[in-house]
């Protein structure tokens, strides 16, 4: 039997208070995040990470001082291995903190698989996430001399198992919120600066496809897409989650908040959604604020990922299950 290495990509998160500042530096030193040339980008990253570290440390202090993203991803990796069988091993490559992509590439080379499947845990493609992670992988693989045949799953915004998992959460959330009267589903995704989208990033369109598919399966009639996690002075895509909470309050409807672009719990869900936006909803007097959990290890989602891995070879080495997304997410970084 062929040995298959599956590499799961995610952004990563600090594993201690001391790791917050270097994690932020790695984030802002990425050309996909700040496009300035070096050494200007390095200097900006040092400045921004130094200023933001105390605030970020306070955020992580509210959830135990560290990000839960790595243990959540490890659980997904083990669940995926169980689906794919003993000849498959799943590795984790984080973009901005351990285990770094270089560590994953070295581990894959040492295991010596017959084939590698690259699987970003970003269902919706963005140059700031998927493309950045895949570019980093190709650089790391070249550095360790990894030449194994490689297939890439670039995006899967309407993968059926993922949609089913999200829809079950939405249906349960609606059942709870509707006890107070009419309820609206708010599909919340991490935002992007408008200039990134204007350069052709397909992320908002992918988010829209995911949300529409989930709403249809869940039977949600009243729903909207919104964006969270805005930072800095740039103009970001909208509407913001703040604005949609205010509109829901004016309409006197409860809300079901769904982290539609996050497949794992982390600070944006556990702090922003569960604490900060819930507090905002309470102050606005919303009838109910129900937050749907991240999809995590939902069996349908894991089965869907396993299907993507099994079918990757039939897609010519660079797979996307949705053909209406625009060209950028089909291009190898």
C-alpha positions in Angstrom: 0.0 0.0 0.0 1.1 3.5 -0.7 2.1 5.7 2.2 0.3 9.0 2.1 1.3 12.1 4.1 -1.5 14.6 4.7 -0.4 18.1 5.7 -3.0 20.2 7.6 -2.3 24.0 7.4 -3.5 26.6 9.8 -2.3 29.9 11.2 -1.3 28.7 14.6 -1.4 30.6 17.9 0.7 31.4 20.9 1.2 28.5 23.4 2.1 30.8 26.3 2.0 34.5 27.3 5.7 34.8 26.3 4.9 33.5 22.8 2.4 36.2 22.0 4.8 38.9 20.9 6.9 36.6 18.6 3.7 35.1 17.2 2.5 38.6 16.3 5.8 39.5 14.8 5.7 36.4 12.5 2.1 37.3 11.5 2.9 40.9 10.5 6.2 40.0 8.9 4.4 37.9 6.3 4.3 39.7 2.9 0.7 38.4 2.5 -0.3 40.5 5.5 1.9 43.6 5.1 3.1 44.0 1.5 5.9 46.5 2.2 9.4 45.3 1.1 12.1 44.3 3.5 13.6 45.7 5.7 10.6 48.0 6.0 8.2 45.1 6.7 10.5 43.8 9.4 10.6 47.2 11.1 6.8 47.5 10.9 6.3 44.0 12.3 8.5 44.8 15.2 6.7 48.0 15.9 3.2 46.6 15.6 3.9 43.4 17.5 5.4 45.4 20.3 2.4 47.7 20.6 -0.2 44.9 20.2 1.4 42.3 22.5 0.0 43.6 25.8 -3.5 43.8 24.4 -3.2 40.3 22.8 -1.8 38.9 26.1 -4.9 40.2 27.9 -7.1 38.5 25.3 -5.3 35.1 25.7 -5.4 35.5 29.5 -9.2 35.2 29.2 -8.8 31.7 27.7 -6.0 30.3 29.9 -3.1 32.2 28.5 -2.7 30.3 25.3 -4.4 29.5 22.0 -6.5 26.3 21.8 -5.8 26.1 18.1 -3.0 23.5 18.2 -4.8 20.9 20.4 -7.9 21.4 18.3 -6.0 20.8 15.1 -4.2 17.8 16.7 -7.6 16.3 17.4 -8.7 16.9 13.8 -5.5 15.2 12.6 -6.1 12.1 14.7 -9.7 11.9 13.6 -8.7 12.2 10.0 -6.0 9.5 10.4 -8.7 7.2 11.8 -10.8 7.8 8.7 -8.0 7.3 6.2 -6.4 4.2 7.7 -2.9 3.0 8.8 -1.1 3.9 5.6 -1.9 7.6 6.1 -0.2 9.9 8.5 -1.4 13.5 9.2 1.1 16.3 9.9 0.4 19.8 11.1 2.0 22.9 9.6 1.3 26.2 11.3 2.1 29.5 9.6 3.1 31.7 12.6 3.9 29.5 15.5 5.0 25.9 16.4 4.9 23.5 14.8 6.1 25.7 11.9 5.9 24.7 8.3 9.6 23.9 8.2 9.2 21.5 11.1 6.4 19.7 9.2 8.3 19.5 6.0 11.3 17.9 7.8 9.0 15.4 9.6 7.3 14.5 6.3 10.6 13.9 4.6 11.8 11.7 7.5 8.6 9.6 7.2 9.3 9.2 3.5 5.7 8.9 2.0 4.9 7.9 -1.5 2.5 10.9 -1.9 1.8 14.1 -0.1 -1.7 15.8 0.1 -1.7 19.4 1.2 -4.9 20.3 3.0 -5.4 23.8 4.3 -7.9 24.1 7.1 -9.2 27.3 5.4 -12.3 26.2 3.5 -12.5 29.5 1.7 -9.4 30.5 -0.2 -7.6 33.7 0.5 -4.2 35.1 -0.5 -3.7 35.9 3.2 -4.3 32.4 4.5 -4.2 29.6 1.9 -1.8 31.1 -0.6 0.5 32.3 2.2 0.6 28.8 3.8 1.1 26.9 0.5 3.9 29.3 -0.6 5.6 28.7 2.8 5.3 25.0 2.3 6.8 24.9 -1.1 9.8 26.9 0.2 10.2 24.7 3.2 9.9 21.5 1.1 12.5 22.7 -1.4 14.9 23.6 1.5 14.8 20.0 2.9 14.9 18.4 -0.6 11.4 17.0 -0.5 10.5 16.0 -4.0 7.6 13.5 -3.3 4.6 13.7 -5.7 2.2 16.3 -4.1 -1.5 17.0 -4.5 -3.0 20.2 -3.2 -6.6 20.9 -2.0 -6.8 24.6 -2.6 -10.4 25.2 -1.3 -13.7 23.5 -0.5 -16.3 26.2 0.3 -19.2 24.0 -0.4 -17.9 20.5 0.6 -21.0 18.5 1.5 -19.8 17.1 4.8 -18.7 20.5 6.1 -22.0 22.0 5.0 -23.9 19.3 6.9 -21.9 19.8 10.0 -22.4 23.6 10.0 -26.1 23.2 9.2 -26.7 20.9 12.1 -25.2 23.5 14.4 -27.3 26.3 12.8 -30.5 24.2 13.2 -29.8 23.6 16.8 -29.0 27.3 17.4 -32.2 28.4 15.7 -34.2 26.0 17.8 -32.8 27.6 20.9 -33.0 31.2 19.8 -36.5 30.9 18.4 -37.8 30.2 21.9 -37.8 34.0 22.4 -39.4 34.7 19.0 -38.0 35.4 15.5 -34.3 34.7 15.0 -31.7 35.7 12.5 -28.6 33.8 11.6 -25.4 35.9 11.5 -22.7 34.1 9.5 -19.5 35.7 10.9 -16.2 35.4 9.0 -12.8 37.0 9.7 -12.6 40.2 7.8 -10.1 41.4 5.2 -9.0 44.9 4.2 -10.9 46.1 1.1 -7.7 46.6 -0.9 -6.9 42.9 -0.6 -10.3 42.0 -2.1 -10.0 44.7 -4.8 -6.8 43.0 -5.9 -8.8 39.9 -6.7 -8.9 37.9 -3.5 -12.0 35.5 -3.9 -12.5 35.0 -0.1 -15.8 37.0 0.3 -17.3 35.1 -2.6 -16.3 31.8 -1.1 -17.7 32.8 2.3 -21.0 33.7 0.5 -21.1 30.2 -1.1 -20.6 28.5 2.2 -23.2 30.6 4.0 -25.8 30.1 1.3 -25.3 26.3 1.2 -25.5 26.1 5.0 -28.6 28.3 5.2 -30.4 26.1 2.6 -29.6 22.8 4.3 -30.5 24.3 7.8 -33.7 25.8 6.5 -32.7 29.3 7.7 -34.9 32.0 6.1 -33.5 35.1 7.7 -29.7 35.2 7.5 -26.8 37.6 6.7 -23.0 37.4 6.2 -20.9 39.7 8.4 -17.3 40.1 9.3 -15.3 40.4 12.5 -11.7 41.0 13.8 -11.0 44.3 12.2 -7.7 45.8 13.1 -5.8 48.9 12.0 -6.8 52.0 10.1 -7.6 50.5 6.7 -11.1 50.2 5.3 -12.3 46.6 5.7 -15.1 44.6 4.0 -18.5 44.7 5.6 -21.0 44.7 7.1 -19.4 44.2 10.5 -20.8 42.0 13.1 -21.3 45.1 15.3 -23.5 46.7 12.7 -25.6 43.5 12.3 -26.1 43.2 16.0 -27.4 46.7 16.1 -29.7 46.0 13.2 -31.0 42.8 14.9 -31.7 44.9 18.0 -33.6 47.5 16.0 -35.6 44.6 14.4 -36.1 42.9 17.8 -34.9 39.6 16.7 -32.6 37.1 18.4 -29.4 36.1 16.7 -27.6 32.8 16.0 -23.9 33.6 15.4 -22.0 31.1 13.3 -18.2 31.2 12.8 -18.5 30.3 9.2 -14.9 30.6 8.2 -13.4 29.0 11.4 -13.2 25.3 11.6 -11.6 25.3 15.1 -12.1 27.3 18.3 -9.6 30.1 19.0 -9.4 33.6 20.3 -11.7 35.0 17.7 -14.5 32.6 18.7 -13.9 32.1 22.4 -13.1 35.8 23.2 -14.6 37.9 20.5 -17.8 36.0 19.9 -18.4 34.4 23.3 -17.4 37.4 25.5 -17.1 40.7 23.7 -19.9 40.4 21.1 -22.2 38.6 23.6 -21.7 41.6 26.0 -22.5 43.9 23.1 -25.7 42.0 22.4 -26.7 42.1 26.0 -26.2 45.9 26.1 -28.3 46.2 22.9 -31.1 44.2 24.6 -31.3 41.4 22.0 -33.9 38.7 22.9 -31.2 36.0 22.6 -27.6 35.6 21.5 -26.7 32.0 20.6 -23.3 31.1 19.3 -22.9 27.9 17.2 -19.6 26.0 18.0 -16.9 25.7 15.5 -17.2 22.6 13.4 -14.1 20.9 15.0 -14.2 17.2 14.8 -17.8 16.8 13.6 -18.0 13.4 11.9 -19.4 14.7 8.7 -16.7 17.4 8.4 -13.9 14.8 9.1 -15.5 12.4 6.6 -15.6 15.3 4.1 -11.9 16.0 4.5 -11.1 12.3 4.1 -13.1 12.4 0.8 -11.0 15.4 -0.4 -7.8 13.5 0.3 -9.0 10.3 -1.4 -10.2 12.2 -4.5 -7.2 14.6 -4.7 -5.4 12.6 -7.4 -8.2 12.8 -9.8 -8.1 16.6 -9.8 -4.8 17.0 -11.6 -2.7 17.9 -8.6 -4.5 21.1 -7.6 -8.1 20.5 -6.5 -11.0 22.8 -5.9 -14.5 21.3 -5.5 -16.2 24.5 -6.6 -15.6 25.8 -10.1 -17.3 29.1 -9.9 -14.8 30.8 -7.6 -12.6 32.8 -10.0 -9.2 31.9 -11.2 -6.9 32.9 -8.4 -7.5 29.9 -6.1 -6.7 27.5 -8.9 -3.2 28.9 -9.3 -0.2 27.2 -7.6 1.5 29.7 -5.4 
